[in-house]
């Protein structure tokens, strides 16, 4: 089996909120991540 995975490919920021949407805890931008791999059994 071969697999390809893309995480945050549009390079969006993330935001963490408290109980209220105006209560902002953190904002960050981690960038895009890509994984390619394969798995086999015999």
Secondary structure, DSSP 8 states (H G I E B T S, - for coil): -EEEEEESTT---EEEE-SSTT-EEEEE----EEEEEE----
